[in-house]
Amino acid sequence: MSDTAGSNPKAALGYRLALAAVIFFGVLIVIGVGVLIVGLTKGWGGSPPSAAATPKIPVHMTLAPGYTILSADTQPGRLILHLRSPEKDEIDIIDINDGRIVSIISAQSPK
């Protein structure tokens, strides 16, 4: 008996190519899952911590005599203070990274 492609389907070229493709793509799937697991455990693709979340230097401020703080609010990297003195109301916007005043909005206080 001869071992030809017609009598043995495993010897056919199409079968061999299909088997090679299945093995190749199986190996790619295993490699991809391995890279995914390593990436998840090492934290690849995560966002870096926000630089504005923590002050770079300590910030110390002194409130002027006669002023009181009516309210305080925060935005990313900013502190917003609503201040009142006998003469005027004021909103100060302060950069929390370096303590500088970004903007001052003032109006005469109602009498």
GUSEMAR-137472 format. One record per residue: residue number from 0; x, y, z of N, C-alpha, C in turn. Coordinates in Angstrom, 1 decimal, always signed. Layout:
residues N
NODE  NUM  X  Y  Z  X  Y  Z  X  Y  Z
...
This chain:
residues 111
NODE  0  +0.8  -1.2  +0.0  +0.0  +0.0  +0.0  +0.9  +1.2  +0.0
NODE  1  +0.5  +2.2  -0.9  +1.3  +3.4  -0.9  +0.6  +4.5  -0.1
NODE  2  +1.4  +5.4  +0.4  +0.9  +6.5  +1.3  +0.8  +7.7  +0.4
NODE  3  -0.3  +7.9  -0.3  -0.5  +9.0  -1.1  -1.5  +10.0  -0.5
NODE  4  -1.6  +11.2  -1.1  -2.5  +12.2  -0.6  -4.0  +11.8  -0.7
NODE  5  -4.3  +11.0  -1.7  -5.7  +10.6  -1.9  -6.1  +9.6  -0.8
NODE  6  -5.3  +8.7  -0.4  -5.7  +7.6  +0.6  -5.5  +8.1  +2.0
NODE  7  -4.6  +9.1  +2.3  -4.4  +9.5  +3.7  -4.7  +11.0  +3.7
NODE  8  -5.8  +11.4  +4.3  -6.2  +12.8  +4.4  -5.2  +13.7  +5.2
NODE  9  -4.5  +13.1  +6.1  -3.5  +13.9  +6.9  -2.3  +14.3  +6.1
NODE  10  -2.1  +13.6  +5.0  -0.9  +14.0  +4.1  -1.2  +15.1  +3.1
NODE  11  -2.5  +15.5  +3.0  -2.9  +16.5  +2.1  -2.3  +17.9  +2.5
NODE  12  -1.9  +18.7  +1.5  -1.3  +20.0  +1.7  -2.2  +20.9  +2.5
NODE  13  -3.5  +20.9  +2.1  -4.5  +21.8  +2.8  -4.6  +21.5  +4.3
NODE  14  -4.6  +20.2  +4.6  -4.7  +19.8  +6.0  -3.5  +20.3  +6.8
NODE  15  -2.3  +20.2  +6.2  -1.1  +20.6  +6.8  -1.0  +22.1  +7.0
NODE  16  -1.5  +22.9  +6.0  -1.5  +24.3  +6.2  -2.5  +24.8  +7.3
NODE  17  -3.7  +24.1  +7.3  -4.7  +24.4  +8.3  -4.2  +24.1  +9.7
NODE  18  -3.5  +23.0  +9.9  -2.9  +22.6  +11.1  -1.8  +23.6  +11.6
NODE  19  -1.0  +24.0  +10.6  +0.0  +25.0  +10.9  -0.6  +26.3  +11.4
NODE  20  -1.7  +26.8  +10.7  -2.3  +28.0  +11.0  -3.0  +27.9  +12.4
NODE  21  -3.6  +26.8  +12.8  -4.2  +26.7  +14.1  -3.1  +26.7  +15.2
NODE  22  -2.0  +26.0  +14.9  -0.9  +26.1  +15.9  -0.4  +27.5  +16.1
NODE  23  -0.1  +28.2  +14.9  +0.4  +29.5  +15.0  -0.5  +30.5  +15.7
NODE  24  -1.8  +30.5  +15.4  -2.7  +31.4  +16.1  -2.9  +31.0  +17.6
NODE  25  -2.8  +29.7  +17.9  -2.9  +29.3  +19.3  -1.7  +29.9  +20.1
NODE  26  -0.5  +29.8  +19.5  +0.6  +30.4  +20.2  +0.5  +31.9  +20.3
NODE  27  +0.0  +32.6  +19.3  -0.3  +34.0  +19.5  -1.2  +34.3  +20.6
NODE  28  -2.3  +33.6  +20.7  -3.3  +33.8  +21.8  -2.6  +33.6  +23.1
NODE  29  -1.8  +32.6  +23.3  -1.1  +32.3  +24.6  -0.2  +33.5  +24.9
NODE  30  +0.6  +33.9  +23.9  +1.5  +35.1  +24.1  +0.7  +36.3  +24.5
NODE  31  -0.4  +36.6  +23.8  -1.2  +37.8  +24.1  -1.8  +37.8  +25.5
NODE  32  -2.3  +36.6  +25.9  -2.8  +36.5  +27.3  -1.7  +36.7  +28.3
NODE  33  -0.5  +36.2  +28.0  +0.6  +36.4  +28.9  +1.0  +37.9  +29.1
NODE  34  +1.0  +38.6  +27.9  +1.4  +40.0  +27.9  +0.3  +40.8  +28.7
NODE  35  -1.0  +40.4  +28.5  -2.1  +41.1  +29.2  -2.0  +40.9  +30.7
NODE  36  -1.6  +39.7  +31.2  -1.5  +39.4  +32.6  -0.3  +40.2  +33.2
NODE  37  +0.8  +40.2  +32.5  +2.0  +41.0  +32.9  +1.7  +42.5  +33.0
NODE  38  +1.0  +43.0  +32.0  +0.6  +44.4  +31.9  -0.3  +44.8  +33.1
NODE  39  -1.3  +43.9  +33.4  -2.2  +44.3  +34.5  -1.5  +44.2  +35.8
NODE  40  -0.5  +43.3  +36.0  +0.1  +43.2  +37.3  +1.2  +44.3  +37.5
NODE  41  +1.8  +44.7  +36.4  +2.8  +45.8  +36.5  +2.2  +47.2  +36.5
NODE  42  +0.9  +47.3  +36.2  +0.3  +48.6  +36.1  +0.5  +49.4  +34.9
NODE  43  +0.9  +48.7  +33.7  +1.1  +49.4  +32.5  -0.2  +50.1  +32.0
NODE  44  -0.2  +51.3  +31.5  -1.3  +51.9  +31.0  -2.1  +52.7  +32.0
NODE  45  -1.7  +52.7  +33.2  -2.4  +53.5  +34.3  -2.0  +54.9  +34.1
NODE  46  -2.9  +55.8  +34.6  -2.6  +57.2  +34.5  -1.7  +57.6  +35.7
NODE  47  -0.8  +58.5  +35.4  +0.1  +59.0  +36.5  -0.6  +59.9  +37.5
NODE  48  -0.2  +59.9  +38.7  -0.9  +60.7  +39.7  -0.9  +62.2  +39.3
NODE  49  -1.9  +62.9  +39.7  -2.0  +64.3  +39.3  -1.0  +65.2  +40.1
NODE  50  -0.3  +66.0  +39.3  +0.7  +66.9  +40.0  +0.0  +68.0  +40.8
NODE  51  -1.2  +68.4  +40.5  -1.9  +69.4  +41.2  -2.5  +69.0  +42.5
NODE  52  -2.5  +67.7  +42.8  -3.1  +67.2  +43.9  -2.4  +67.5  +45.2
NODE  53  -1.1  +67.7  +45.2  -0.3  +68.0  +46.4  +0.5  +69.2  +46.2
NODE  54  +0.5  +70.1  +47.2  +1.4  +71.3  +47.0  +2.8  +71.0  +46.9
NODE  55  +3.6  +71.7  +46.2  +5.0  +71.5  +46.0  +5.8  +72.1  +47.2
NODE  56  +5.3  +73.2  +47.7  +5.9  +73.9  +48.8  +4.9  +74.2  +49.8
NODE  57  +5.2  +74.3  +51.1  +4.2  +74.7  +52.1  +3.8  +76.1  +51.9
NODE  58  +2.5  +76.3  +52.0  +1.9  +77.6  +51.7  +1.3  +78.2  +53.1
NODE  59  +1.8  +79.3  +53.4  +1.3  +80.0  +54.7  +0.7  +81.3  +54.3
NODE  60  -0.4  +81.6  +54.8  -1.1  +82.9  +54.5  -1.6  +83.5  +55.8
NODE  61  -1.6  +84.8  +55.8  -2.1  +85.6  +56.9  -3.3  +86.4  +56.4
NODE  62  -4.4  +86.3  +57.1  -5.6  +87.1  +56.7  -5.4  +88.6  +57.2
NODE  63  -5.7  +89.5  +56.4  -5.5  +90.9  +56.8  -6.5  +91.3  +57.9
NODE  64  -6.1  +92.2  +58.8  -6.9  +92.6  +59.9  -8.3  +93.1  +59.5
NODE  65  -9.4  +92.6  +60.1  -10.7  +93.0  +59.8  -11.4  +92.1  +58.8
NODE  66  -10.7  +91.2  +58.2  -11.3  +90.3  +57.2  -11.8  +89.0  +57.9
NODE  67  -12.9  +88.5  +57.4  -13.3  +87.2  +57.8  -13.6  +86.3  +56.6
NODE  68  -13.4  +85.0  +56.8  -13.7  +84.1  +55.7  -15.2  +83.7  +55.7
NODE  69  -15.9  +84.0  +54.7  -17.3  +83.6  +54.6  -17.5  +82.2  +54.1
NODE  70  -16.7  +81.9  +53.1  -16.8  +80.5  +52.5  -15.4  +80.2  +51.8
NODE  71  -15.2  +78.9  +51.6  -14.0  +78.4  +50.9  -14.5  +77.3  +50.0
NODE  72  -13.9  +77.2  +48.8  -14.2  +76.2  +47.9  -12.9  +75.8  +47.2
NODE  73  -12.9  +74.6  +46.6  -11.7  +74.2  +45.8  -12.0  +73.8  +44.4
NODE  74  -11.1  +74.0  +43.5  -11.1  +73.5  +42.2  -9.8  +72.8  +42.0
NODE  75  -9.5  +72.0  +41.0  -8.2  +71.4  +40.8  -7.1  +72.4  +40.8
NODE  76  -6.2  +72.3  +41.8  -5.1  +73.2  +41.9  -5.4  +74.6  +42.4
NODE  77  -6.7  +74.9  +42.8  -7.1  +76.2  +43.2  -7.8  +76.2  +44.5
NODE  78  -7.7  +77.3  +45.3  -8.4  +77.5  +46.5  -9.2  +78.8  +46.3
NODE  79  -10.5  +78.8  +46.5  -11.3  +80.0  +46.3  -11.9  +80.4  +47.6
NODE  80  -11.5  +81.6  +48.1  -12.0  +82.2  +49.4  -12.9  +83.3  +49.1
NODE  81  -14.0  +83.4  +49.8  -14.9  +84.5  +49.9  -14.6  +85.2  +51.2
NODE  82  -14.1  +86.4  +51.1  -13.7  +87.2  +52.3  -14.6  +88.4  +52.4
NODE  83  -14.7  +88.9  +53.7  -15.5  +90.1  +53.9  -14.7  +91.0  +54.9
NODE  84  -14.7  +92.3  +54.7  -14.2  +93.2  +55.6  -15.3  +94.3  +55.8
NODE  85  -15.2  +95.2  +56.7  -16.2  +96.2  +56.9  -16.4  +97.1  +55.6
NODE  86  -15.3  +97.2  +54.8  -15.4  +98.1  +53.6  -15.8  +97.3  +52.4
NODE  87  -15.4  +96.1  +52.2  -15.7  +95.4  +50.9  -15.8  +93.9  +51.1
NODE  88  -16.4  +93.3  +50.1  -16.4  +91.8  +49.9  -15.3  +91.5  +48.8
NODE  89  -14.7  +90.3  +49.0  -13.7  +90.0  +48.1  -13.6  +88.4  +47.9
NODE  90  -13.3  +88.0  +46.6  -13.1  +86.6  +46.3  -11.7  +86.5  +45.8
NODE  91  -10.9  +85.7  +46.5  -9.5  +85.4  +46.2  -9.4  +84.0  +45.6
NODE  92  -8.7  +83.9  +44.5  -8.4  +82.6  +43.9  -6.9  +82.4  +44.0
NODE  93  -6.6  +81.3  +44.7  -5.2  +81.1  +45.1  -4.7  +79.8  +44.5
NODE  94  -3.5  +79.8  +43.8  -2.9  +78.6  +43.3  -2.3  +77.8  +44.5
NODE  95  -2.8  +76.6  +44.8  -2.3  +75.9  +45.9  -0.9  +75.3  +45.8
NODE  96  -0.4  +75.3  +44.5  +1.0  +74.7  +44.3  +2.1  +75.7  +44.8
NODE  97  +1.9  +77.0  +44.6  +2.9  +77.9  +45.1  +2.4  +79.0  +46.0
NODE  98  +1.1  +79.1  +46.2  +0.5  +80.1  +47.1  +0.3  +81.4  +46.5
NODE  99  +0.5  +81.6  +45.3  +0.3  +82.9  +44.7  -1.2  +83.2  +44.4
NODE  100  -1.5  +84.4  +44.5  -2.9  +84.8  +44.2  -3.1  +84.9  +42.7
NODE  101  -4.0  +84.1  +42.2  -4.2  +84.1  +40.7  -5.2  +85.3  +40.3
NODE  102  -6.2  +85.5  +41.2  -7.1  +86.6  +40.9  -7.8  +87.1  +42.1
NODE  103  -8.1  +88.4  +42.1  -8.9  +89.0  +43.2  -10.1  +89.7  +42.6
NODE  104  -11.3  +89.4  +43.1  -12.5  +90.0  +42.7  -13.1  +90.7  +43.9
NODE  105  -13.2  +92.0  +43.8  -13.7  +92.7  +45.0  -14.9  +93.7  +44.6
NODE  106  -15.7  +93.9  +45.6  -16.9  +94.8  +45.5  -17.1  +95.5  +46.8
NODE  107  -17.7  +96.7  +46.7  -18.0  +97.4  +48.0  -19.0  +96.6  +48.8
NODE  108  -18.8  +96.5  +50.0  -19.7  +95.8  +50.9  -21.0  +96.7  +51.1
NODE  109  -22.2  +96.0  +51.1  -23.4  +96.8  +51.3  -23.5  +97.3  +52.7
NODE  110  -24.0  +98.5  +52.8  -24.1  +99.1  +54.2  -25.5  +99.0  +54.7
